[in-house]
Amino acid sequence: MLEAEATGRNRSMLATRRKRAGFPTGKTFDVWDEGLSTLPVATTSFLRTLEWVRRRENLIACGPSGTGKTLLLESLGQQAIDEGMSVSWLSLEDLGALVRRHRIDDSVNKAITRVTNVDLICIDDIGLLPVSGDAAEGFYRVVEASYEKRSLAISSNIHPSGFDELMPKTIATATVDRLMHHAHLCQTSGESVRLMQAQNGKGTHPIN
């Protein structure tokens, strides 16, 4: 009975952490296909050890849309939760809204502290949409607050060296400087897997 109760509590705790993380799809490495990924198998294997998270290092996955960056980040985040860590999933739009909401009562710092009070912070899809001033500020604040204290995992359509095309150069420089200091850079390439599957008739259901 005690073992069953402990198992139930652990399952409940994991479910709560997943809900708080706010993952977009719930996908894990169960659906990861090494044959479709352009990342070396050794790189993926290293990332899955999560040693970089334990050392408070960062991960930047950059490359064209549809090449597995979001799936990689979410799968790593899900695995981190399975191993007892806490995770937060954010977008630049989320950070911009947070800054605007808390600037009213001058509580931005407290809000940033709350969202970064986890082991791994994932920020997805940088470079897809224009970056507002509030979002750029929020991004910098998260990177600065996490520097050498938490791990960040970021996906982007462009290399971090091009972030000054998305946001003011001064903010971009300060952000990338901290982000890249202890970081693993993984670059994906090739055609969109989603587009390729769609063209091959996968991922769709016939209309009856």
C-alpha positions in Angstrom: 0.0 0.0 0.0 2.8 2.4 0.9 4.5 1.7 -2.4 1.3 2.3 -4.3 0.7 5.5 -2.5 4.3 6.7 -3.2 3.9 5.8 -6.9 0.6 7.7 -7.0 2.1 10.8 -5.4 5.0 10.7 -7.8 2.7 10.4 -10.8 0.6 13.3 -9.5 3.7 15.5 -8.9 5.0 14.9 -12.4 1.5 15.7 -13.9 1.5 19.0 -11.9 5.0 19.9 -13.1 4.0 19.2 -16.7 0.9 21.4 -16.4 2.9 24.2 -14.8 5.6 24.0 -17.6 3.0 24.8 -20.3 4.4 22.5 -23.0 2.8 23.1 -26.4 2.0 19.5 -27.5 3.1 16.9 -24.9 5.5 15.2 -27.3 8.5 13.3 -26.0 11.5 11.4 -27.4 9.1 8.6 -28.0 8.3 10.3 -31.3 11.9 11.4 -32.0 13.2 9.9 -35.3 17.0 10.1 -35.6 16.7 9.4 -39.3 14.8 12.7 -39.8 17.1 14.8 -37.6 20.1 16.5 -39.1 21.8 16.7 -35.6 24.5 14.1 -35.0 23.4 11.2 -32.9 26.2 11.9 -30.5 24.9 15.4 -30.0 21.4 14.2 -29.2 22.7 11.6 -26.9 24.7 14.1 -24.9 21.8 16.5 -24.7 19.6 13.7 -23.3 22.0 13.1 -20.4 20.8 16.6 -19.1 24.3 17.1 -17.7 24.3 20.6 -19.3 21.2 21.4 -17.3 22.8 20.3 -14.1 25.8 22.4 -14.9 23.5 25.4 -15.6 24.6 25.6 -19.2 22.4 26.8 -22.1 21.2 25.2 -25.4 20.6 27.2 -28.6 19.0 25.2 -31.4 18.8 27.2 -34.6 17.9 26.4 -38.1 15.1 26.5 -40.7 11.4 26.0 -39.7 10.3 22.4 -39.5 13.7 20.9 -38.8 12.9 19.6 -35.3 14.0 22.4 -33.0 10.7 22.7 -31.0 10.4 18.9 -30.8 13.9 18.7 -29.4 13.3 21.4 -26.8 10.0 19.9 -25.7 11.4 16.4 -25.5 14.3 17.5 -23.4 11.9 19.5 -21.2 9.7 16.5 -20.7 12.7 14.3 -19.9 13.9 16.9 -17.3 10.5 16.7 -15.6 10.7 12.9 -15.5 14.1 13.3 -13.8 12.7 15.5 -11.1 13.5 18.9 -12.5 11.2 21.9 -13.0 10.6 23.5 -16.4 9.0 26.6 -17.8 8.0 27.0 -21.5 7.7 30.5 -22.9 7.6 32.5 -26.1 8.8 36.0 -26.7 5.1 37.1 -26.9 4.6 35.7 -23.4 7.6 37.7 -22.1 6.3 40.9 -23.8 2.9 40.4 -22.2 4.5 39.8 -18.8 6.5 43.0 -19.0 3.5 45.1 -20.0 1.3 43.6 -17.3 3.7 44.1 -14.5 5.2 47.5 -15.5 2.0 49.1 -14.3 2.8 48.4 -10.7 6.6 48.2 -11.1 6.7 44.5 -10.3 8.5 43.3 -13.5 11.6 42.1 -11.5 9.4 40.0 -9.2 7.5 38.5 -12.2 10.8 37.6 -13.9 12.0 36.0 -10.7 8.9 33.8 -10.6 9.2 32.6 -14.2 12.9 31.8 -13.9 12.6 30.0 -10.6 12.9 26.6 -12.4 15.8 24.3 -13.5 15.2 24.8 -17.2 13.6 27.6 -19.1 12.6 27.0 -22.7 12.0 29.9 -25.1 10.6 28.7 -28.5 10.5 30.1 -32.0 12.6 33.2 -31.8 12.8 35.0 -35.2 9.4 33.9 -36.6 7.6 37.2 -35.7 8.7 40.8 -35.2 10.0 41.4 -31.6 8.3 44.2 -29.7 10.3 46.4 -27.4 8.6 44.8 -24.4 9.4 41.3 -25.6 13.1 42.2 -26.2 13.2 43.6 -22.7 11.6 40.5 -21.2 14.0 38.3 -23.1 17.0 40.2 -21.8 15.7 40.1 -18.3 15.2 36.4 -18.4 18.6 35.7 -19.8 20.2 38.1 -17.3 18.3 36.6 -14.3 19.2 33.1 -15.4 22.9 33.7 -16.1 25.0 31.1 -14.4 22.0 30.2 -12.1 19.6 28.4 -14.5 19.7 26.7 -17.9 18.0 28.2 -20.9 17.0 26.2 -24.0 16.2 28.4 -27.0 15.0 27.6 -30.5 15.4 30.2 -33.3 15.1 30.4 -37.0 18.3 32.5 -37.1 21.7 32.3 -35.5 22.1 34.3 -32.2 24.6 36.6 -34.1 21.6 37.9 -36.0 19.5 38.8 -33.0 20.4 42.5 -33.6 18.1 42.2 -36.7 15.2 41.4 -34.4 15.7 43.8 -31.5 17.8 46.9 -30.6 21.5 46.3 -31.0 22.4 47.2 -27.4 19.8 44.7 -25.9 20.8 42.0 -28.5 24.5 42.3 -27.7 24.0 42.2 -23.9 21.6 39.2 -24.3 23.7 37.2 -26.6 26.8 37.8 -24.6 25.3 36.2 -21.5 23.4 33.5 -23.4 26.4 32.2 -25.3 28.9 32.3 -22.5 28.1 28.8 -21.3 26.2 27.4 -24.2 25.9 24.5 -26.6 24.9 25.6 -30.2 23.1 23.1 -32.3 22.3 24.0 -35.9 19.6 22.1 -37.8 19.3 22.1 -41.6 17.4 20.7 -44.5 13.8 20.8 -45.6 10.8 21.1 -43.3 9.9 17.6 -42.0 6.2 18.7 -41.7 6.2 19.9 -45.3 7.9 16.7 -46.5 5.3 14.5 -44.6 2.5 16.5 -45.9 3.7 16.1 -49.5 4.0 12.4 -48.9 0.4 12.2 -47.6 1.5 11.6 -44.0 -0.2 13.3 -41.1 -3.5 13.7 -42.9 -6.7 11.6 -42.8 -8.9 11.0 -45.9 -12.3 12.7 -46.0 -15.0 10.1 -46.0 
